[in-house]
Structure formats: structure tokens, C-alpha cells
Amino acid sequence: MLELHDAEEIPVGADLLATNAKAALHNREHFLGHGVYVLNLMSGPGAGKTTLLERTLDALAPRYRLAVIEGDVQTRHDADRIARHGVPVHQINTGGACHLDARLVHQALDHFELGALDALIIENVGNLVCPAEFDLGEHDKVMVLSVTEGHDKPQKYPVMFHAARALLLNKMDLLPHVDFDVAYAERAARALNLDLEIFRVSARSGEGLDAWYRWLEARIGKAQRHLDH
């Protein structure tokens, strides 16, 4: 009989991440081969990702061929919102999982013609823990933090901020009405990620969004130049 102290640990998490990494590599090869820039947009629930995405699509769709993958536990509410902006969109419902993984994204790619796209934006499930741990094959992870969430979030959820290439501090129009220390949040985030680009924005009012658009355009251009070479 197996004694308790003889029990063997099975690294389920490590195996899961290793399997995901293989699928992510496969996705990345597809994206690089077609010169498609891919963005993984992450945040907690209610940070304003979808509103930010809608504003971004309206600003960039006249110049770029864009598509969106929407990730949610249930419903296609966000996909319906995005579809009204005239871009191809596919909804992934995880059925309970708190994040998208590379396999789910790979399956969703059948709904797009990658060669006809300049950029694919993946709106991940609203969660401050899991999404950053799963590589989707994207070029960049971008984190959205709203001023209604609290300036201590980078310290509480460090993996998300460490993994991101850019941070959007959203809902700046509400700053006079909430207790949020912008400088504190930015210092905490940069302590985790020295190279982090930070944008102070309001997806509702449009404040700061032009700088965000320019950054995103530069990233799309870099992916396209990679294909040319």
C-alpha cells in the first residue's frame, strides 16, 4: 500500500503550460508567416477593454485590415458590439476557464484569412491572474487597468504587469471621483517591468488615445517590415 509520504507529485501545471507553449509556437509561425501583428489585450473585469477596443477599431480600421477574437466565459455580447464596427470577429466561450489558451486561438484562426489582415486583436477573458501565464503566440501583451480598480493592483497581480509590453491606465476622466494614486501605480508597474510603456487614457472621452494609436501603428508596421525582410 502506498504511504502518504511516498506519494508522487505530478506537475500538471507544468505539463499544461508546456503543451500550450507548443501550440503558441505554431500560432506564432502562422502570424509571422503572414506578417500579421497580434495583440493580446488583458485586464480585470470592467476595466474598459471592450470600449477601448471599439475606439481603437474606429481609429485604425480606415488604414489597416483588422480582425478580433473575443474571449469570454459565456455569451457573445462583446463580439456583437465589435461586429457593429465592421471588422471580422469570432467569439470564443471558455465555458468556465478564466483565460484563453493557444489551442483555442488556433481553432479560431479557421474563421479568418490571415493573409488578408494587418492585425489581429485578441480580447482575453477578464481576469487578473491567468491570462498572462498562457502564451497565445502574440507579438505583444497589453494590460488595461482602470482608475476605479485601485493603485495597488500591480503589486497584487505582478505577473500581468511583468508580462505586458504596454499598460493603459484607463478611465482617467473618473480620476477626480476615485481614490487612485497614478504615480504610485506607475512606479509599482515599472518596478516589475522597466521597459513598460504607460499611457494615461480615457476610452470614453478619448483622452490620451492618440498616443496609444501611434504606438499600435508602430507595432503593426514593425510586423509588416519583418515579413518584407
C-alpha positions in Angstrom: 0.0 0.0 0.0 1.3 3.5 -1.0 2.1 5.5 2.1 1.2 9.2 2.1 4.8 10.3 2.3 5.6 8.2 -0.8 3.1 9.9 -3.0 4.5 11.3 -6.2 3.8 14.9 -7.3 2.5 15.2 -10.8 3.4 18.6 -12.4 0.0 19.1 -14.0 0.5 22.9 -14.3 3.9 22.5 -15.9 2.6 19.9 -18.4 -0.3 22.2 -19.3 2.0 25.2 -19.9 4.4 23.1 -22.0 1.5 21.8 -24.2 0.3 25.4 -24.6 3.8 26.6 -25.5 3.9 24.2 -28.4 0.6 25.4 -29.7 1.7 29.0 -29.2 4.8 28.4 -31.3 2.6 27.0 -34.0 0.4 30.1 -33.9 3.4 32.4 -33.9 4.7 30.8 -37.1 1.4 31.4 -38.8 1.3 35.1 -37.7 4.9 35.7 -38.7 4.5 33.9 -42.0 1.6 36.2 -42.9 3.0 39.4 -41.4 0.0 39.8 -39.1 0.6 41.7 -35.9 -1.2 40.1 -33.0 -2.1 41.8 -29.7 -3.3 40.1 -26.6 -5.4 42.6 -24.7 -5.8 41.8 -21.0 -7.4 43.2 -17.9 -9.6 42.5 -14.9 -13.4 42.6 -15.5 -14.8 46.0 -16.0 -11.6 47.8 -16.8 -12.9 49.0 -20.1 -11.2 46.7 -22.6 -14.1 46.4 -25.0 -14.8 50.2 -25.1 -11.1 50.8 -25.6 -11.1 48.2 -28.4 -14.1 49.8 -30.1 -12.4 53.2 -30.1 -9.2 51.7 -31.4 -11.0 49.9 -34.3 -12.8 53.1 -35.3 -9.5 55.0 -35.4 -7.4 52.4 -37.2 -9.8 50.4 -39.4 -9.7 53.1 -42.2 -5.9 52.4 -42.6 -5.5 48.8 -41.5 -7.2 45.4 -42.1 -8.2 44.4 -38.6 -9.9 41.4 -37.0 -10.8 40.5 -33.4 -11.1 37.4 -31.3 -13.3 37.8 -28.3 -12.8 35.7 -25.2 -15.4 35.3 -22.5 -16.7 32.6 -20.2 -20.2 32.9 -21.6 -22.3 35.0 -24.1 -21.3 36.8 -27.3 -22.2 40.3 -26.1 -18.8 41.7 -26.7 -18.5 40.1 -30.1 -21.8 41.6 -31.1 -20.5 45.0 -30.0 -17.4 44.6 -32.1 -19.2 43.4 -35.2 -21.1 46.7 -35.3 -17.7 48.3 -36.2 -17.5 46.4 -39.4 -14.5 44.1 -38.7 -14.4 40.3 -38.7 -14.9 38.9 -35.2 -15.0 35.5 -33.7 -16.3 34.7 -30.2 -14.6 32.1 -28.0 -16.5 31.0 -24.9 -14.3 29.1 -22.5 -17.2 27.6 -20.6 -15.6 28.4 -17.2 -11.9 28.7 -17.9 -10.5 32.1 -16.7 -8.3 32.6 -19.8 -7.8 31.8 -23.4 -5.1 29.4 -24.5 -3.1 28.9 -27.6 -5.2 25.9 -28.8 -8.4 27.8 -28.6 -6.9 30.7 -30.6 -5.5 28.3 -33.2 -9.0 26.8 -33.7 -10.4 30.4 -34.1 -7.9 31.2 -36.9 -10.0 29.0 -39.2 -12.5 31.8 -39.2 -10.1 34.4 -40.7 -8.0 34.8 -43.8 -4.7 35.7 -42.2 -3.2 36.8 -45.5 -5.9 39.5 -45.7 -5.1 41.0 -42.3 -2.7 43.5 -41.0 -3.5 43.0 -37.3 -5.5 40.6 -35.1 -6.5 41.8 -31.7 -7.4 39.2 -29.0 -9.5 40.4 -26.2 -8.8 37.9 -23.4 -11.1 36.9 -20.6 -11.4 39.5 -17.9 -9.1 38.2 -15.1 -6.0 39.5 -13.3 -4.3 36.2 -12.8 -4.4 33.5 -15.6 -4.3 35.3 -19.0 -0.6 36.4 -18.6 0.6 32.8 -18.0 -0.6 31.5 -21.3 1.3 32.4 -24.4 -1.1 32.7 -27.4 1.6 33.3 -30.0 1.0 37.0 -29.9 3.6 39.7 -30.5 2.6 41.8 -27.5 0.5 41.6 -24.4 -1.1 44.9 -23.3 -2.6 45.4 -19.9 -5.6 47.7 -19.2 -6.0 49.0 -15.6 -8.8 51.4 -14.8 -8.5 54.0 -12.0 -11.6 52.5 -10.4 -9.7 49.3 -9.6 -7.1 50.6 -7.1 -3.5 51.7 -7.5 -2.2 48.6 -5.7 -3.1 46.2 -8.4 0.4 45.9 -9.9 1.7 44.7 -6.5 -1.2 42.3 -6.0 -1.1 40.8 -9.5 2.5 41.1 -10.6 2.6 38.5 -13.4 0.1 40.5 -15.5 2.2 43.7 -15.4 5.5 41.9 -15.7 4.3 40.2 -18.9 2.9 43.3 -20.6 4.7 45.5 -23.1 2.3 48.4 -22.5 -0.1 49.5 -19.8 -3.1 51.6 -20.4 -4.4 53.5 -17.3 -8.0 53.8 -18.3 -10.9 55.9 -17.1 -8.8 58.9 -16.4 -11.9 61.0 -16.7 -13.1 59.5 -13.4 -9.9 60.3 -11.6 -11.4 63.3 -9.6 -14.0 60.9 -8.2 -11.9 58.0 -7.0 -9.0 57.4 -4.7 -6.3 56.3 -7.1 -2.7 57.4 -7.0 -1.5 57.4 -10.6 2.2 58.0 -9.7 2.1 55.1 -7.2 0.5 52.7 -9.7 3.0 53.6 -12.4 6.0 53.2 -10.1 4.7 49.8 -8.9 4.2 48.7 -12.5 7.6 49.9 -13.6 9.3 48.2 -10.7 8.0 44.9 -12.2 8.8 45.9 -15.8 11.3 48.6 -16.5 10.5 48.7 -20.3 6.8 49.1 -19.8 5.1 51.8 -21.9 2.4 53.5 -20.0 -0.5 55.5 -21.5 -3.0 57.5 -19.5 -6.2 57.3 -21.4 -10.0 57.5 -21.2 -11.8 55.2 -23.7 -14.9 57.2 -23.0 -13.7 60.8 -23.5 -10.8 60.0 -25.9 -8.1 61.5 -23.6 -4.7 60.1 -24.4 -5.8 57.7 -27.1 -3.8 59.3 -30.0 -0.5 58.3 -28.3 -1.9 54.8 -27.9 -2.9 54.7 -31.6 0.6 55.8 -32.7 2.2 53.1 -30.6 0.0 50.5 -32.0 0.6 51.7 -35.6 4.3 51.4 -35.0 4.0 47.8 -33.7 1.9 46.9 -36.8 4.4 48.5 -39.1 7.3 46.5 -37.4 5.5 43.2 -38.0 4.9 44.1 -41.7 8.6 45.1 -42.1 9.6 41.7 -40.7 7.7 40.0 -43.5 9.3 42.2 -46.1 12.7 41.0 -44.9 
